[in-house]
């Protein structure tokens, strides 16, 4: 679950960036819960939209983040750039002389970091 300021802006981002679509929406008096998923997995992302929230959320100094895996990291990186998004550079992360992961980060509209990983090894 992540808290978002502008529901439509977040829906547009997650749809374009990760092909996530609304699978359920629960409206309450003071907040709305929007559940997103893709056809590819059972993973769901819950967006919480607090009604009346006018200022961006403070993300704090903890380093929690969402991670998604993709079949072709290079293509995904290029696709996001073509959409006008700003993914950071691709990083190759090694452990004990062997490739552990290839990844990059991108920020969503609320400033949350999202790690995009190449499906490889333990990252499926």
N, C-alpha and C positions, 0 to 999 in steps of 0.2 A: 504494500500500500504506500502510495505517495500522495501528498496533498498538493493540489494544483490551484492556481489562481484563476485561470481562464480556461474553462472546460473545452471550448471549441478549438482554441489554439493548441491545447494538449492533444485532443483527438486528431487534429490534422497532423501534428508531428508524429505521433505513434503510428498512425496509419501509413504515412509516407515513409517513415524511417524503418519500421519493422513489420509492416503489413498486419498490424493489430486492429481489430474491429470490435465494436461494442457487441457483447454477447448478453449483457444484462445491465439494467439501470434501475436503481432503487432510490426513490425520492422520499426524503423525510422533511420535517418542518425546518430544520436548521442546516441540513447538509444533504448532499446527493452522493451516492456511491455508483461509480461507473466501472463495469468490469470489461476488460479488453482481452482478446485472445486471437490467435491465428488458427488456420485450419491445420497447421503443421504439428502442433503439440497441444497438450492439455494445460500448459502453463497459462495462468491468468494474471494480469496486472490490474490491481484495484486503484482507481483514481478517486480521491475524496475531494469533493468540492464543497467547501464551507460557505454557505450563503452569507452574504454581507462582508466577506473578506475583501478588503480594498488594497492592502499592501502585500507585496511578496513575502513569502515565508522566509524566516531565517533558517538556513540549512545547518548552521552550527559548524563545529570544527571536527566532528566525527567523520570518518572516511567510509561510510557505507555507500554502496552503489548497486545498481542493477546490472546484471551481465546477461547477454544473449549470445548464442553461437550461430554461425552462418557457414554455409558450404564453401563459399569463395570470398575470402576477406578482401582481396584486392578489388574485385568487382563491386562489392558492397561499399567500400571506401569511395570508389569512383562514382558510384550511383548517388551516394549522399552528397558528394561535392557538386554533381550536376544538378541536384535539387536546390542548390544554394545554401546547403547546410555546411557547417564547419567542423568536420571530424578532424581530430588531431592526427599526427603522423602515425603510421603503423610501427609497432615495436615488436622486436623478436626477443623473447625472454628465454634464457638458457639456464639449465640447472645441471651441474656436474658435467659440463661439456656437451650436453644434448639439448635440442630444442624442446622446451616445455610448452610454450604458447606463442602465438602471434596474435596481436590485438591492437585496437585503437580505442580511444574514448571520444565520446560526443556528448554535449550537454543538451538536455531537453529545455523547453521554454521556461521552466521554473528554476533552471540552474543545476538540476540533478545530473551527476555524471553517470553515463551508461557505457559499460565496457562491451565492445563487440569483439568476439573471439572467433578465430578460425576453428572449425570443428576438427579436432585432432587430439589424439591421446585421451586424456581424462576429460577433455572438454567436448562433449557431444551435445 
